[in-house]
Every structure is written in C-alpha cells, then in structure tokens.
Amino acid sequence: MLRTRAPLCRRTFLQSAAGAVGSATLSAALNNANAAPKISKQAVAYQDHPDGDKRCERCTQFQPPDACKMVDGQISPQGSCRIFIPSRQS
C-alpha cells in the first residue's frame, strides 16, 4: 500500500516556523546568560602601563582596540595585570 503525504497547510507551516524561531531565541538567551562575568580591574591589579614585557596588546585575552575577554572596562593596549597570558605571536 502506497502512503501519500498530506499537503502542508499554511497553519502547520506557520506554527512550525514560530516554534523554530522561539527555540532559536531561547537558545541564544541561554548562551548569553551562561557567559562568564568579567573581573574588576582592582581584582587583577590592572595598571595602565606595562610591567616589563607584559603588555595587554601582547596578551591572548586582549581584544583590540581597548577591551579584554576577562577584565571589565576599557583596557589600554600598553596596560598590564596579574592574569597576563602571552600570545604566541609575541
């Protein structure tokens, strides 16, 4: 016996599309909620000048032009802190 599929009705299509959009939105919201909070400058002893060869612009956590993945606030490329991790390009 050969089964044929019923044609897709507009209502079913719209319900499926709304469900997919809702799922994607919920997933994105959960990913943002799980993002790690940044650490304060005071907690990492941030200073706006280098500490020897340690400069934010040479750290793997630095995000040009003036941000850090780990430290909250504006970061100077010439700054430094306790959690410096040298990038491979240094």
C-alpha positions, 0 to 999 in steps of 0.5 A: 500500500502506497502512503501519500503525504498530506499537503502542508497547510499554511497553519502547520507551516506557520506554527512550525516556523514560530516554534523554530524561531522561539527555540532559536531565541531561547537558545541564544538567551541561554548562551548569553546568560551562561557567559562568564562575568568579567573581573574588576580591574582592582581584582587583577591589579590592572595598571595602565602601563606595562610591567616589563614585557607584559603588555595587554596588546601582547596578551591572548585575552586582549581584544583590540582596540581597548577591551579584554575577554576577562577584565571589565572596562576599557583596557589600554593596549600598553596596560598590564595585570596579574592574569597576563597570558602571552600570545604566541605571536609575541 
